Amino acid sequence: MKRIIGLAILAVLVFAGCESVGNVFNPIVGSWESSVLGVDRVIEYRGNGDYNQTDSILGVGTTTNGTWTSNKTTIATTSDTNTEVHSYSFNSDKSQMTLSQNGLSRTYDRQ
């Protein structure tokens, strides 16, 4: 009986933690920040497939919300107004991510 209860508790913990475990193995998930020519950008990729991106200049900004998906080489973001596909890469410790599109690149620092 104790063995069955122990297995049941283990199963609950495993299934309850599936999203968290998936997030640990997906290095895209998290908050990323970049500043280029006075334009600050913060992107948060959530493990549930949602994202938000805030662009600001001198503290005044706009926020875009939507969904994201990725494969081994690209990340696609979809908002109400458009869909963008970027190639992505990480530095060796995954503390920086570079997004590239149409020959332009922007590097983000993990927050």
C-alpha positions in Angstrom: 0.0 0.0 0.0 2.8 2.4 0.9 4.4 1.6 -2.4 1.3 2.5 -4.4 0.9 5.8 -2.5 4.5 6.6 -3.1 4.2 6.0 -6.8 1.0 8.0 -7.0 2.7 11.0 -5.3 5.7 10.6 -7.6 3.4 10.6 -10.7 1.6 13.8 -9.5 4.9 15.5 -9.0 6.2 14.5 -12.4 3.1 15.5 -14.3 2.8 18.8 -12.3 6.4 19.7 -13.1 6.4 18.9 -16.8 6.1 22.5 -17.9 8.8 23.6 -15.5 11.1 20.8 -16.7 10.5 21.8 -20.3 11.4 25.4 -19.5 14.7 24.3 -18.0 15.6 22.5 -21.2 14.5 25.3 -23.5 17.1 28.1 -23.3 14.9 30.6 -25.0 12.4 30.8 -22.1 13.2 33.8 -19.9 13.6 37.5 -20.0 16.1 39.1 -22.5 17.3 42.7 -22.7 19.1 44.7 -25.4 19.9 48.4 -26.0 20.9 49.7 -29.5 21.2 53.4 -30.3 19.1 54.4 -27.3 16.3 52.0 -28.0 15.8 49.6 -25.2 14.1 46.3 -25.8 13.0 43.7 -23.3 11.5 40.4 -24.5 10.0 37.8 -22.2 9.5 34.3 -23.7 7.2 32.2 -21.4 7.2 28.4 -21.3 3.5 28.4 -22.2 4.2 29.9 -25.6 3.3 33.5 -24.8 5.7 36.4 -25.1 5.7 40.1 -24.6 8.1 42.7 -26.0 8.6 46.2 -24.7 10.5 48.8 -26.8 11.3 52.1 -25.2 13.1 55.3 -25.8 13.8 57.6 -22.9 11.4 55.7 -20.7 8.5 55.9 -23.2 7.5 52.6 -24.7 5.2 50.3 -26.4 4.4 46.6 -25.5 3.6 43.9 -28.0 2.0 40.6 -26.8 1.6 37.4 -28.7 2.8 33.8 -29.1 6.1 32.2 -30.0 7.3 28.9 -31.3 10.8 27.6 -32.1 12.8 24.9 -33.6 16.5 24.2 -33.5 17.4 27.3 -35.6 14.5 29.7 -35.7 12.0 31.4 -33.5 8.7 32.7 -34.8 6.7 35.4 -33.0 3.1 36.1 -33.8 1.2 39.2 -32.6 -2.1 40.7 -33.6 -0.3 42.7 -36.3 2.3 40.4 -37.8 4.5 37.3 -37.7 8.3 37.5 -37.6 10.8 34.7 -38.0 14.4 35.1 -36.7 17.4 32.8 -36.7 18.8 32.5 -33.2 22.0 31.5 -31.6 23.5 31.5 -28.1 26.9 32.2 -26.6 28.6 29.3 -24.8 26.9 29.7 -21.5 23.5 30.8 -22.9 23.7 34.1 -21.2 23.4 35.9 -24.5 21.1 35.2 -27.4 21.5 36.7 -30.9 18.4 37.1 -33.1 19.0 37.6 -36.9 16.7 38.5 -39.7 17.4 39.8 -43.2 21.1 40.2 -42.5 20.6 42.3 -39.3 21.4 40.9 -35.9 20.7 42.0 -32.3 22.2 40.5 -29.2 20.2 40.2 -26.0 21.4 39.6 -22.4 19.6 37.1 -20.2 18.0 38.9 -17.2 
